[in-house]
Every structure is written in C-alpha cells, then in structure tokens.
Amino acid sequence: MPCAGTTVKSGKAVVIIPCQFSSDFQEGDLMDVDGKKLCPFHAPLEDENGNLTTKGGWTPDKIEEFYADISRRRGNILETSPYGTLDLSGVIFPGYPEFRGIEFPFVDFSYAQFHNTADFRDAHFTSNVKFTHAQFKVDSLFNHAQFRGPLTIFGNTKFNDLVDFTDSNFEGKIDFRNAEFEWHVDFKNSGKNHEVEAFKGEVNFSGAKSLDEANFDNRKFRQETSFKNCTFHKAPRFHGCRLHQDTKFTDAKFLDRQGNEAASAYRTLKLDMEEKRARQEQLMFYALEMKSRYHTENRKLIKFLSSLYELASDYGQSIIWPLIWLMYFFALFATIYANFFNVLLIDCLESTEILLLSSRFSLEQIISPFGAFDLPSLFQLLGKSPPEIPPSPTSFSLLRLVGGLQSFLSLGLLLLSALAARWRFKIG
C-alpha cells in the first residue's frame, strides 16, 4: 500500500499532496496515522486528537537519520542532475530543520510544514525555489541566504512567528503573493554588504498580510514592485529605500495610525512618491502621516483644524466628500431659512412659496456667495413684488449673518473639492 501523502487545508479547500517517495519505502516502513499509511516524510507529528505519533516521538538519532536522507538526495541531484528538482513538497519536518549554509538545487518545499525554528541562514539556492503554501509555525531564518535562481516563490506561505531575511540576496523574481506574516518580518539591508542591498528582479507582495512590522530599510528595488491589496497592521518601514518608479500600492490597507513612528514611516513613503510624482500615492501617505501625527499633537487648534480637514475631504484625497457636505449644508440652511421666513413673511407668502424661497435663497449662497440681499431681492427670487409694508430692516441682520456663514462654508468646501480634483489629475 503506497503512502497516502500529505493532506492540508488551503482556505476552505482540502488539498492532498501525492507522495513522491512511494518507490523508496516498503509497506513495513509506513506509519499508521488516523487510519492512513504514511511514509516518514509525510507522516504528521500529531494525530487528529493531538497525540504524538511515532514520528512525533522520534529520538534525536532518528531525526538525524531523517535529515541525512534529505542531504543524500540533495547531494545526488547536485552531482548528477544539475537540472533536477529536489521535491520536498508536503514534507513535515521534525525537530529543528537545520539547513544553514547548505547548497540547494531547484527545490520544492510547497505545502511543507516546519514545526520548529527553520534555519536557512547562509543557504545557497542555485536555482528556483518554491515554498508555495508552506507553513512556518515558529521562527524562519533566512539571514544572508543567497537566492540565485530566476524565481523565488513564497506565495500563500504562512509565517506564524519571526521571519528574518536580513541581508538575503535575491537575484531573480520574488513572489510573496498572499503570504501571511503573523509577526515581525525583516527584509532590511544592514548596510554591511552592498552587494545584496537590492532586489534585482520583480517583487510581488500582492495580497500579502502583515500583522506586525514589515521592515525593508535600506533595500533598493530595481524592477517593478507590487504591494497591491496588501494589508499592513503596522506601518511598514522603508527608510533608506529606493523604490522602483513602477511601484504599486493600489488598494493596499494601512491600519496603523498611531504616533510618531507610524508618521515617520508614512513620511518616508510620501517623500519617495513625491520624488516619482506619483500623486495619488503621495497624497495617500500624506493623509496617513497626518492621521498618525494627530494622536501626538498637543496644540488644540492644530488638532481641531486637522480633524476638520479629515472630516471634510480625508486630507484632500476625496473629491466627492466636500460635495456631499455641500449638499448637507444646503439642506440644513434651507431649513433654517424656512423657519425664519415663516416668522417674518407668513402674512405675505403661502407655505409652498416659503419652502421654494428658502431653497432658492440657500442655493443663492452657493452660486453667489456673500451677495448683498434685501427684501426686494428675496421676492425677486419668486418673481413677485415685495409687500407695501415690509418687516423692519433690522430683522434681516440675523439672516445676513447666517447667509454669510453658509457662503463661507460653501466656498471652503468647493475649494477643497477643486483642490482634490486638481491634485488627482495634475500632470508633472
């Protein structure tokens, strides 16, 4: 009976990874786990009830034998088949996976599971490497690792703990699409080795999620880079970076709005986008910077004005919101004017005429702000003559004050909408 392979959950789907080692083991070598026959590579460390399996209870000598087998397979490919693939897909690694300084051929770790710290420091990947849908349940260390192949894939990989790619070297395309980082992930260049300071190929983090800080300090991005649909729970660090001109943050979510550290992170990205004249991204990071600074701003007036700016147009990002507020104030002031006219002109006008007059008058403060008005001009809005015995002129003083306030607010909102439109469609 062959090995049943590894069964893993990928979202809502259940994926079965066929065993690539079936010809290497006799039936007596297989382990019985949850009613399935599994080879030493695909057997889990615990059964469905959380009890240790035979593999989970291996002695250090047995674990060493497991990794010696992998080393033998790796060495055979390097010596005899330079274009061969070390297929470790679906393998469940016991103990502490120690691959420090190891040279790999084309290697496939898809759907592999690392239950303890995985040490790939100084590892040398001479060709493509795949960690698609792999899971690192504890620390994953790739410090100074050399990824020399044209393609490095960590798509849909889940990292449950610290991820460290400090000073790692990527020669080809990097694919981290839909990867999940539960804790700190570090891609920074320490500055000690300028040969590895750049991502030399395309970089794709589309849809990735970072629940803690992502650090890219001092890295250079030499080709197209995508952070589309990424989610950053903490402001990512790009200090000292040189982003490629074709860098996309489309629909990325930045959830951290707290304090000076976040403000500094967003300011760095804002300045980089400003240099590239990426207007939308520049404005987005400016807004994020302002929202972060709000929490540490002690000057009450500045804090109040900042709140108004955010409420009115999201710090200049929205063309529509100022217009929505404009319509809201139009209706609000029309109601105020209707009450005013109902008191002063009820003997001169019907109720429907008062409603029409208040609407026309509210609209007039938008079309012709701060325009002088008196009783004749009010009745001209209705196409009627004013009464022979008008109310006292002093009774209109409050009306002029309220109208001036609406004119001021309307002008401000129209200006904010125009500035947002100009910024969005500005060229150069």
C-alpha positions as CSV (number, residue, x, y, z in Angstrom):
1,M,0.0,0.0,0.0
2,P,1.6,3.3,-1.0
3,C,1.8,6.4,1.2
4,A,-1.4,8.4,1.3
5,G,0.6,11.7,1.0
6,T,0.0,14.9,3.0
7,T,-3.5,16.3,3.5
8,V,-3.6,20.0,4.1
9,K,-6.2,22.7,4.3
10,S,-5.8,25.6,1.9
11,G,-8.5,28.1,2.8
12,K,-11.8,26.2,2.7
13,A,-10.4,23.5,0.3
14,V,-8.6,20.3,1.3
15,V,-5.6,19.5,-0.8
16,I,-3.9,16.1,-0.9
17,I,-0.2,16.2,-1.9
18,P,0.6,12.8,-3.5
19,C,3.7,11.0,-2.2
20,Q,6.7,11.4,-4.4
21,F,8.7,8.8,-2.3
22,S,6.4,5.8,-2.8
23,S,9.1,3.8,-4.6
24,D,11.6,4.4,-1.8
25,F,9.7,2.7,1.0
26,Q,8.2,-0.8,1.6
27,E,4.9,-1.2,3.3
28,G,6.7,-2.1,6.6
29,D,8.3,1.4,6.6
30,L,5.0,3.2,6.6
31,M,3.3,4.6,9.7
32,D,-0.3,4.2,10.6
33,V,-1.8,7.5,11.5
34,D,-5.6,8.2,11.7
35,G,-6.3,5.2,9.5
36,K,-3.8,6.2,6.8
37,K,-0.5,4.7,5.8
38,L,2.1,7.4,5.6
39,C,5.8,7.5,4.8
40,P,8.4,9.0,7.1
41,F,8.4,12.2,5.1
42,H,4.6,12.8,5.1
43,A,3.7,11.4,8.5
44,P,2.5,14.2,10.9
45,L,3.9,14.8,14.3
46,E,0.5,14.5,15.9
47,D,-2.7,12.7,15.1
48,E,-6.2,14.2,14.8
49,N,-6.6,14.1,18.6
50,G,-3.4,15.9,19.3
51,N,-1.5,12.9,20.4
52,L,2.1,12.3,19.4
53,T,2.6,9.9,16.5
54,T,5.5,7.6,16.1
55,K,7.3,10.3,14.1
56,G,6.5,12.9,16.8
57,G,8.2,10.8,19.3
58,W,11.4,10.1,17.3
59,T,14.7,10.2,19.2
60,P,17.4,12.6,18.1
61,D,19.2,9.8,16.3
62,K,16.1,9.1,14.2
63,I,15.6,12.8,13.4
64,E,19.3,13.0,12.4
65,E,18.7,10.0,10.1
66,F,15.7,11.8,8.5
67,Y,17.8,14.9,7.6
68,A,20.7,12.7,6.4
69,D,18.3,11.1,3.9
70,I,17.4,14.6,2.6
71,S,21.0,15.5,2.4
72,R,21.8,12.4,0.4
73,R,19.0,13.2,-2.1
74,R,20.2,16.8,-2.3
75,G,23.8,15.8,-2.9
76,N,22.8,13.2,-5.6
77,I,20.9,15.9,-7.6
78,L,23.8,18.4,-7.3
79,E,26.3,15.8,-8.5
80,T,24.4,14.0,-11.2
81,S,21.5,16.1,-12.4
82,P,22.1,19.9,-12.5
83,Y,18.6,20.5,-13.8
84,G,16.9,18.1,-11.4
85,T,14.4,19.0,-8.7
86,L,14.7,18.2,-5.0
87,D,11.0,17.6,-4.4
88,L,10.2,18.1,-0.7
89,S,6.6,19.1,-1.3
90,G,4.3,18.2,1.6
91,V,7.1,17.1,3.8
92,I,6.5,17.5,7.5
93,F,9.8,18.4,9.2
94,P,10.5,17.0,12.7
95,G,12.9,18.5,15.2
96,Y,14.7,21.7,14.3
97,P,15.3,21.9,10.5
98,E,18.9,22.8,10.1
99,F,19.9,23.9,6.6
100,R,22.4,26.6,7.5
101,G,25.0,27.2,4.7
102,I,23.5,24.3,2.6
103,E,23.6,24.4,-1.2
104,F,20.3,23.6,-2.9
105,P,19.4,22.7,-6.5
106,F,15.9,23.5,-7.8
107,V,14.0,22.7,-4.6
108,D,10.3,22.5,-4.0
109,F,9.0,23.0,-0.4
110,S,5.4,23.5,-1.4
111,Y,2.9,22.6,1.4
112,A,5.8,21.7,3.7
113,Q,5.4,22.2,7.4
114,F,8.1,23.4,9.8
115,H,7.0,22.9,13.4
116,N,10.2,24.4,15.0
117,T,12.7,27.1,14.0
118,A,13.7,26.6,10.4
119,D,17.3,27.7,9.9
120,F,18.2,28.6,6.3
121,R,20.9,31.2,7.2
122,D,23.6,31.5,4.6
123,A,21.8,28.8,2.5
124,H,22.6,28.9,-1.2
125,F,19.7,28.3,-3.6
126,T,21.4,27.9,-7.0
127,S,18.1,27.6,-9.0
128,N,14.4,28.2,-8.5
129,V,12.9,27.6,-5.0
130,K,9.3,27.1,-4.1
131,F,7.7,27.5,-0.7
132,T,4.1,27.8,-2.0
133,H,1.6,27.2,0.7
134,A,4.3,26.2,3.2
135,Q,3.8,26.8,6.9
136,F,6.4,28.0,9.3
137,K,5.0,27.6,12.8
138,V,8.0,29.0,14.6
139,D,10.8,31.3,13.5
140,S,12.1,31.1,10.0
141,L,15.6,32.4,9.5
142,F,16.9,33.3,6.0
143,N,19.6,35.8,7.0
144,H,22.3,36.1,4.3
145,A,20.6,33.4,2.2
146,Q,21.5,33.5,-1.5
147,F,18.6,33.1,-3.9
148,R,20.4,32.9,-7.2
149,G,17.6,31.4,-9.4
150,P,15.3,33.3,-11.7
151,L,12.3,32.7,-9.5
152,T,11.8,32.6,-5.7
153,I,8.2,31.8,-4.6
154,F,6.7,32.1,-1.2
155,G,3.2,32.6,-2.4
156,N,0.4,31.7,0.1
157,T,3.1,30.8,2.6
158,K,2.1,31.3,6.3
159,F,4.6,32.5,8.8
160,N,3.4,32.2,12.4
161,D,6.4,33.8,14.0
162,L,9.6,35.8,13.3
163,V,10.7,36.0,9.7
164,D,14.2,37.2,9.0
165,F,15.5,37.8,5.5
166,T,18.1,40.4,6.7
167,D,20.9,40.8,4.1
168,S,19.4,38.0,2.0
169,N,20.3,38.2,-1.7
170,F,17.6,37.9,-4.4
171,E,18.9,37.7,-8.0
172,G,15.6,36.9,-9.7
173,K,11.9,37.5,-9.4
174,I,10.4,37.3,-5.9
175,D,6.8,36.2,-5.4
176,F,5.2,36.6,-1.9
177,R,1.6,36.9,-3.2
178,N,-1.0,36.3,-0.5
179,A,1.7,35.4,2.1
180,E,0.7,35.8,5.7
181,F,3.1,37.2,8.3
182,E,1.7,36.8,11.8
183,W,4.6,38.6,13.4
184,H,7.7,40.7,12.5
185,V,9.2,40.2,9.0
186,D,12.6,41.7,8.2
187,F,13.9,42.3,4.7
188,K,16.3,45.1,5.7
189,N,19.9,45.5,4.5
190,S,22.2,46.1,7.4
191,G,24.5,48.2,5.3
192,K,27.4,45.9,5.7
193,N,27.1,44.2,2.3
194,H,26.2,46.5,-0.5
195,E,26.1,43.5,-3.0
196,V,22.8,42.4,-1.5
197,E,21.2,45.7,-0.9
198,A,18.9,45.5,-3.9
199,F,16.0,43.3,-5.0
200,K,17.3,42.7,-8.5
201,G,14.2,41.2,-10.1
202,E,10.5,41.9,-9.9
203,V,9.0,42.0,-6.5
204,N,5.4,40.9,-5.9
205,F,3.7,41.1,-2.5
206,S,0.2,41.5,-3.8
207,G,-2.4,40.4,-1.3
208,A,0.1,39.7,1.4
209,K,-0.9,40.4,5.1
210,S,1.4,41.6,7.7
211,L,0.1,41.6,11.3
212,D,3.2,43.2,12.7
213,E,6.0,45.4,11.3
214,A,7.5,44.7,7.9
215,N,11.0,46.1,7.6
216,F,12.5,46.9,4.2
217,D,15.1,49.5,5.4
218,N,18.0,50.3,3.1
219,R,16.8,48.0,0.3
220,K,16.7,49.1,-3.3
221,F,14.0,47.9,-5.7
222,R,15.4,47.7,-9.2
223,Q,12.3,46.4,-11.1
224,E,8.5,46.5,-11.0
225,T,7.2,46.2,-7.4
226,S,3.7,45.4,-6.3
227,F,2.1,45.8,-2.9
228,K,-1.4,45.8,-4.3
229,N,-4.1,44.7,-1.9
230,C,-1.6,44.2,0.9
231,T,-2.7,44.7,4.5
232,F,-0.3,46.3,6.9
233,H,-1.4,46.2,10.5
234,K,1.6,48.2,11.5
235,A,3.2,50.9,9.3
236,P,5.9,49.3,7.1
237,R,9.4,50.6,7.2
238,F,11.1,51.8,4.0
239,H,13.7,54.1,5.5
240,G,16.7,54.5,3.2
241,C,15.0,52.6,0.4
242,R,15.0,53.3,-3.3
243,L,11.7,52.2,-4.7
244,H,11.3,51.5,-8.4
245,Q,9.3,54.0,-10.3
246,D,6.8,51.3,-11.2
247,T,5.8,50.6,-7.6
248,K,2.1,49.9,-6.9
249,F,0.2,50.3,-3.6
250,T,-3.2,50.0,-5.3
251,D,-5.9,49.2,-2.7
252,A,-3.3,48.5,0.0
253,K,-4.6,48.8,3.5
254,F,-2.6,50.6,6.1
255,L,-4.3,50.2,9.5
256,D,-1.6,51.8,11.8
257,R,-2.5,55.4,12.6
258,Q,-0.7,55.7,15.9
259,G,2.1,58.1,16.9
260,N,5.4,59.4,15.6
261,E,6.9,56.1,14.5
262,A,4.0,55.5,12.1
263,A,4.1,59.1,10.9
264,S,7.8,58.8,10.2
265,A,7.2,55.6,8.2
266,Y,4.5,57.2,6.1
267,R,6.5,60.4,5.6
268,T,9.3,58.3,4.1
269,L,6.9,56.8,1.6
270,K,5.3,60.2,0.9
271,L,8.7,61.7,0.0
272,D,9.6,58.8,-2.2
273,M,6.3,59.1,-4.1
274,E,6.7,62.9,-4.3
275,E,10.0,62.4,-6.0
276,K,8.5,60.0,-8.5
277,R,5.5,62.4,-9.0
278,A,3.1,59.6,-8.0
279,R,0.4,62.0,-7.0
280,Q,-2.2,59.5,-5.6
281,E,0.3,57.6,-3.6
282,Q,1.9,60.8,-2.3
283,L,-1.4,62.1,-1.2
284,M,-2.4,58.8,0.4
285,F,0.8,58.7,2.5
286,Y,0.5,62.3,3.4
287,A,-3.0,61.6,4.8
288,L,-1.7,58.6,6.7
289,E,1.1,60.8,8.1
290,M,-1.4,63.4,9.3
291,K,-3.7,60.9,10.8
292,S,-0.8,59.4,12.7
293,R,0.5,62.8,13.9
294,Y,-3.0,63.6,15.2
295,H,-2.6,61.3,18.1
296,T,0.6,63.1,19.4
297,E,-0.5,66.6,18.5
298,N,-0.8,68.7,21.7
299,R,-1.8,72.0,20.1
300,K,-5.6,72.1,20.3
301,L,-6.2,74.5,17.4
302,I,-4.0,72.4,15.1
303,K,-5.7,69.3,16.2
304,F,-9.1,70.8,15.6
305,L,-8.2,72.0,12.1
306,S,-6.7,68.7,11.3
307,S,-10.0,67.0,12.4
308,L,-12.0,69.3,10.1
309,Y,-9.7,68.7,7.2
310,E,-10.0,64.9,7.6
311,L,-13.8,65.1,8.1
312,A,-14.3,67.4,5.1
313,S,-12.1,65.7,2.4
314,D,-9.9,63.0,4.1
315,Y,-6.9,65.3,3.9
316,G,-7.5,66.2,0.2
317,Q,-8.0,62.6,-1.0
318,S,-11.7,62.9,-1.7
319,I,-13.4,64.9,-4.4
320,I,-16.9,63.7,-3.5
321,W,-17.0,64.2,0.3
322,P,-16.8,68.0,0.1
323,L,-19.7,68.0,-2.3
324,I,-21.7,65.7,-0.1
325,W,-21.1,68.1,2.8
326,L,-22.1,71.0,0.5
327,M,-25.4,69.3,-0.2
328,Y,-25.9,68.6,3.5
329,F,-25.3,72.3,4.4
330,F,-27.6,73.4,1.6
331,A,-30.5,71.4,3.1
332,L,-29.6,72.4,6.7
333,F,-29.5,76.1,5.9
334,A,-32.6,75.9,3.7
335,T,-34.4,74.6,6.8
336,I,-33.1,77.4,8.9
337,Y,-34.2,80.0,6.3
338,A,-37.7,78.4,6.1
339,N,-38.2,78.8,9.8
340,F,-37.0,82.5,9.5
341,F,-39.3,83.3,6.6
342,N,-42.2,81.5,8.3
343,V,-42.0,84.0,11.2
344,L,-41.4,87.2,9.1
345,L,-43.3,86.6,5.9
346,I,-46.1,84.3,6.8
347,D,-48.6,87.0,6.0
348,C,-47.1,87.7,2.6
349,L,-46.4,84.2,1.3
350,E,-48.0,80.8,1.1
351,S,-46.2,77.8,2.8
352,T,-45.2,76.4,-0.5
353,E,-43.8,79.7,-1.5
354,I,-41.8,79.9,1.7
355,L,-40.3,76.5,1.0
356,L,-39.4,77.5,-2.5
357,L,-37.9,80.8,-1.4
358,S,-35.8,79.1,1.4
359,S,-34.4,76.6,-1.2
360,R,-33.7,79.3,-3.8
361,F,-32.1,81.5,-1.1
362,S,-29.9,78.6,0.2
363,L,-28.8,77.9,-3.4
364,E,-28.0,81.6,-4.0
365,Q,-25.4,81.5,-1.2
366,I,-23.6,78.8,-3.1
367,I,-23.9,80.4,-6.6
368,S,-23.3,84.0,-5.5
369,P,-21.7,83.9,-2.1
370,F,-21.7,87.0,0.2
371,G,-24.0,88.7,-2.3
372,A,-26.0,91.6,-0.8
373,F,-29.6,91.0,-0.3
374,D,-32.7,92.7,1.0
375,L,-36.5,92.2,0.9
376,P,-36.9,93.2,-2.8
377,S,-34.2,90.8,-3.9
378,L,-35.7,88.0,-1.9
379,F,-39.1,88.4,-3.6
380,Q,-37.4,88.6,-7.0
381,L,-36.3,85.0,-6.4
382,L,-40.0,84.2,-6.6
383,G,-40.8,86.6,-9.3
384,K,-43.1,88.6,-7.0
385,S,-43.3,92.2,-5.7
386,P,-42.4,92.8,-2.0
387,P,-45.2,93.8,0.3
388,E,-46.0,97.5,0.7
389,I,-45.4,97.4,4.4
390,P,-42.1,95.4,4.8
391,P,-40.8,94.0,8.0
392,S,-38.2,96.1,9.8
393,P,-34.8,96.1,8.0
394,T,-33.1,95.2,11.3
395,S,-34.9,91.9,11.3
396,F,-32.7,90.8,8.3
397,S,-29.5,91.3,10.2
398,L,-29.5,87.7,11.5
399,L,-30.4,86.4,8.1
400,R,-27.4,88.1,6.6
401,L,-25.2,86.7,9.3
402,V,-26.4,83.1,8.7
403,G,-26.2,83.6,4.9
404,G,-22.6,84.8,5.3
405,L,-21.8,81.7,7.3
406,Q,-23.2,79.4,4.6
407,S,-21.3,81.3,1.9
408,F,-18.1,80.8,3.9
409,L,-18.6,77.1,4.4
410,S,-19.7,76.6,0.7
411,L,-16.7,78.4,-0.7
412,G,-14.4,76.3,1.6
413,L,-16.0,73.0,0.5
414,L,-15.9,73.9,-3.2
415,L,-12.3,74.9,-2.8
416,L,-11.4,71.5,-1.1
417,S,-13.2,69.6,-3.9
418,A,-11.4,71.6,-6.6
419,L,-8.0,71.1,-5.0
420,A,-8.6,67.4,-4.7
421,A,-9.6,67.2,-8.3
422,R,-6.6,69.3,-9.4
423,W,-4.2,67.1,-7.4
424,R,-5.7,63.9,-8.8
425,F,-5.5,65.0,-12.4
426,K,-2.3,67.1,-12.2
427,I,0.4,66.2,-14.6
428,G,4.0,66.8,-13.9
